[in-house]
């Protein structure tokens, strides 16, 4: 199978609502790289823990619409569940993976091990992620440290399959991407902003201006006063540093700001200005759900076309269907 060195693939899980952190850290950079790009909603991954079916459906629709509203209008957009090859290849890779290596996966250790109600899908989630990647034959996979272990497993499975059954998969190289804006929780600036609906420190992309204002006004700072209080210092002033970084990422400036009150007002204005066009575009798109559905249906059809040769080759190599 040929490699596609410039192809880009990214999947977002509709396990919550998209935040300002998602926009500045991931979606914004994705919008600038849309040639031969496949951006998906990993709705299958959203079922690895207890979930409400109707909530999953509504969150998926909201996220699908928001990606379009945020400017992802040239890439191939798709829902993972509408491209059966993802689940089909995942099973073939499960027949290649070992329990010992899945036992070492950090996400399973943190979220599932030792709990009576842990779903098998949480245990095998890294294999589905490997299928997500290998289906599109990228030569390079940009990955952050939190997902490096999963991509290393992807490489191991590809190498093992190729050695056992023949050269089918491209073994992707791992690269560290340029870091986008890292937006932290406003209430607890030591952790990333969460998609969880009850996260008081998260700014969601559809938050109205008054909601943004209230959340920013309650953002954690510190007790320091004086003209030098407003400065970046990740270790000793994580809350203030987070606000300064949000301000800069949203196109604002902290020049001349010496008080926390003024800083929060500037952050509010910059965030509201950043979200306003997305909220307006979202409203227009939400009024035409058939158009959004068609965009994703067309994207899924394109993905099925692109992934079919790879899946057929893997099935033939492992002993399913005709040889070659």
C-alpha positions in Angstrom: 0.0 0.0 0.0 1.3 3.5 -0.8 1.9 6.0 1.9 0.3 9.5 2.0 3.0 11.7 3.6 0.9 14.9 3.6 -2.4 13.4 4.7 -3.8 14.7 8.0 -6.2 12.8 10.3 -7.8 14.0 13.5 -10.8 12.7 15.4 -12.6 14.5 18.2 -14.8 12.5 20.7 -18.3 13.8 21.3 -18.1 13.0 25.0 -18.9 16.6 26.0 -19.2 20.1 24.6 -16.5 21.8 22.6 -14.6 24.4 24.6 -12.4 27.5 23.9 -9.5 25.2 24.6 -10.5 22.8 21.8 -10.9 25.8 19.5 -7.6 27.4 20.2 -5.5 24.2 20.7 -6.9 21.9 18.0 -9.7 23.2 15.8 -8.0 26.5 14.8 -4.8 24.7 13.7 -7.0 22.1 11.8 -8.8 24.9 10.0 -5.4 26.0 8.5 -4.6 22.5 7.3 -7.5 21.2 5.2 -5.9 19.8 2.1 -6.1 16.0 2.1 -7.4 16.2 5.6 -9.8 13.8 7.2 -11.4 15.2 10.4 -13.9 12.9 12.2 -16.2 12.6 15.1 -15.1 9.5 17.0 -18.6 8.6 18.3 -17.6 5.0 18.8 -14.9 6.1 21.3 -17.6 8.0 23.2 -19.2 4.7 24.2 -16.3 3.3 26.2 -17.9 4.5 29.5 -21.5 4.8 30.6 -23.4 7.1 28.3 -26.9 8.3 27.5 -27.8 7.5 23.9 -29.9 10.6 23.3 -27.2 12.8 24.8 -24.6 11.1 22.6 -26.7 11.9 19.5 -27.3 15.5 20.5 -23.6 16.1 21.3 -22.6 14.6 18.0 -24.9 16.8 16.1 -23.8 19.9 18.0 -20.1 19.0 17.5 -20.6 18.3 13.8 -22.3 21.6 13.3 -19.7 23.5 15.3 -16.8 22.1 13.3 -18.4 23.6 10.2 -19.1 26.8 12.0 -15.5 27.0 13.0 -14.3 27.0 9.4 -13.6 23.3 8.7 -15.4 23.5 5.3 -12.8 22.1 2.9 -11.6 19.0 4.8 -13.4 15.7 4.6 -15.7 15.6 7.6 -17.1 12.3 8.8 -18.6 10.3 11.7 -16.5 7.3 12.6 -19.6 5.1 13.0 -20.6 5.8 9.4 -17.4 4.3 8.1 -17.6 0.6 9.0 -14.0 0.0 8.1 -13.0 1.5 11.4 -14.7 -1.2 13.5 -13.9 -3.9 11.0 -10.2 -3.3 11.0 -10.2 -2.9 14.7 -11.3 -6.5 15.1 -8.5 -7.7 12.8 -6.0 -5.8 14.9 -7.5 -7.2 18.1 -6.6 -10.6 16.6 -3.1 -9.3 16.4 -2.8 -7.5 19.9 -1.9 -9.1 23.2 -3.6 -8.6 26.5 -0.3 -7.8 28.1 0.2 -4.7 26.0 -3.4 -3.5 26.5 -2.9 -4.0 30.3 -0.1 -1.5 30.2 -2.3 1.3 28.5 -2.4 4.2 30.9 -6.0 5.2 30.1 -7.3 1.7 31.1 -5.3 1.8 34.3 -6.7 5.2 35.2 -10.3 4.8 34.2 -11.1 1.1 34.2 -8.9 -1.4 36.1 -10.4 -2.7 39.3 -13.9 -1.5 38.6 -16.7 -4.1 38.3 -18.5 -2.1 35.6 -15.6 -1.4 33.3 -16.6 -1.9 29.6 -14.5 -4.1 27.4 -14.5 -1.3 24.8 -12.4 0.8 27.2 -9.9 -2.0 27.3 -9.7 -2.3 23.5 -10.1 1.4 22.8 -6.3 1.7 21.8 -6.8 -0.9 19.2 -9.7 1.0 17.6 -7.5 4.1 17.7 -4.8 2.1 15.9 -7.4 1.2 13.2 -8.4 4.8 12.9 -4.8 5.7 12.1 -3.8 2.8 9.9 -6.8 3.0 7.6 -5.7 6.3 6.2 -2.0 5.3 5.6 -0.4 8.4 7.0 3.4 8.4 6.9 3.6 10.6 10.0 1.3 11.0 13.0 1.7 14.2 15.0 0.9 13.3 18.6 1.1 14.8 22.1 2.6 13.0 25.1 -0.9 12.0 26.4 -1.4 9.9 23.2 2.1 8.8 22.4 1.6 5.4 24.1 -1.4 4.7 21.8 0.5 5.5 18.6 3.4 3.4 19.7 1.0 0.5 20.1 -0.3 1.3 16.6 3.2 1.0 15.2 3.8 -2.3 17.1 0.5 -3.8 15.7 1.3 -2.7 12.2 4.8 -4.2 12.3 3.5 -7.5 13.9 0.7 -7.8 11.3 3.1 -7.1 8.4 5.6 -9.7 9.7 2.9 -12.4 10.2 0.7 -11.9 7.2 2.5 -9.7 4.6 3.2 -6.0 4.0 -0.2 -4.3 4.3 0.2 -1.4 6.7 2.3 1.7 6.6 4.2 2.0 9.9 3.7 5.6 10.8 6.5 7.7 12.3 5.7 9.7 15.4 6.3 13.4 15.4 5.7 16.1 18.0 3.5 18.8 16.6 3.9 22.4 17.2 1.9 23.2 20.3 -1.2 25.2 19.9 -2.7 27.4 22.7 -3.0 25.3 25.9 -6.0 26.7 27.7 -6.4 25.7 31.3 -9.5 25.5 33.5 -10.5 28.9 34.8 -11.4 27.4 38.3 -8.4 25.1 38.5 -5.5 26.4 36.2 -3.4 23.3 36.9 -5.6 21.1 34.6 -6.8 21.5 31.0 -10.2 23.0 30.3 -12.7 20.1 30.2 -15.6 19.3 27.8 -17.6 18.1 30.7 -21.0 19.9 30.9 -20.7 20.6 34.6 -17.2 22.1 34.3 -17.6 25.6 35.9 -14.1 26.6 34.7 -14.8 25.8 31.0 -15.9 28.2 28.4 -18.0 26.4 25.8 -18.1 27.6 22.2 -21.8 28.3 22.4 -21.7 30.2 25.7 -23.5 33.6 25.4 -21.5 36.7 26.2 -23.0 37.1 29.6 -22.1 33.5 30.5 -18.5 34.1 29.3 -18.4 37.3 31.4 -19.5 35.5 34.5 -17.1 32.6 34.1 -14.1 34.9 33.4 -15.0 37.1 36.4 -14.8 34.1 38.6 -11.5 32.9 37.2 -8.8 32.1 39.8 -6.0 34.6 40.1 -4.1 35.2 43.3 -3.8 37.7 46.1 -0.8 39.7 44.8 -1.4 43.4 44.2 0.6 46.2 42.6 1.7 47.2 39.1 3.7 44.0 38.5 0.9 41.6 39.6 -0.3 41.0 36.0 2.6 38.9 34.6 3.1 35.4 33.3 4.6 32.9 35.7 3.3 29.3 35.2 4.6 28.1 38.5 3.6 30.8 40.9 0.8 32.5 39.0 -1.0 29.8 37.0 -4.4 31.5 37.0 -3.0 34.9 35.8 -0.8 33.1 33.3 -3.7 31.2 31.8 -5.7 34.5 31.4 -2.8 36.2 29.7 -2.4 33.3 27.3 -6.1 33.2 26.5 -6.0 36.9 25.9 -3.1 36.6 23.5 -4.6 33.6 21.7 -7.8 35.5 21.1 -5.9 38.4 19.6 -5.9 40.7 22.6 -3.1 42.5 24.3 -2.2 42.9 27.9 -0.2 46.1 27.3 -1.0 48.7 30.0 -3.1 46.3 32.1 -2.0 46.4 35.8 -5.0 45.0 37.6 -6.8 41.6 37.6 -10.1 43.3 37.0 -8.9 45.0 33.9 -7.3 41.8 32.8 -10.6 39.9 33.1 -12.5 42.6 31.2 -10.0 42.4 28.4 -10.1 38.6 28.3 -13.9 38.7 28.3 -14.0 41.1 25.3 -11.4 39.1 23.4 -13.2 35.7 24.0 -16.6 37.1 23.1 -15.2 38.6 19.9 -13.6 35.2 19.0 -16.8 33.2 19.7 -19.3 35.6 18.1 -18.8 34.7 14.4 -18.8 31.0 15.3 -22.1 31.3 17.3 -23.7 33.2 14.4 -22.5 30.7 11.8 -23.7 27.8 14.1 -27.2 29.3 14.3 -27.4 29.5 10.5 -26.2 25.9 10.1 -28.5 24.6 12.9 -31.4 26.1 11.0 -30.5 23.9 8.0 -29.7 20.4 9.6 -30.1 18.7 6.2 -27.1 20.5 4.9 -25.0 19.5 7.8 -26.1 15.9 7.5 -25.3 15.9 3.8 -21.8 17.3 4.4 -21.0 14.4 6.8 -22.7 11.8 4.6 -20.6 12.9 1.7 -17.5 12.8 3.9 -18.3 9.3 5.1 -18.8 8.1 1.5 -15.3 9.6 0.6 -13.8 7.8 3.7 -15.4 4.5 2.7 -13.9 4.9 -0.7 -10.4 5.8 0.6 -10.3 3.0 3.3 -11.8 0.2 1.2 -8.5 -0.9 -0.5 -6.6 -1.1 2.8 -9.3 -3.0 4.6 -9.6 -5.5 1.7 -5.8 -6.0 1.7 -5.8 -6.7 5.4 -8.7 -9.1 5.2 -7.1 -11.0 2.3 -3.7 -11.1 4.1 -5.2 -12.5 7.4 -7.2 -15.2 5.6 -10.6 -13.7 4.9 -11.9 -13.6 1.4 -9.9 -14.2 -1.8 -6.1 -14.1 -1.6 -4.4 -11.0 -2.9 
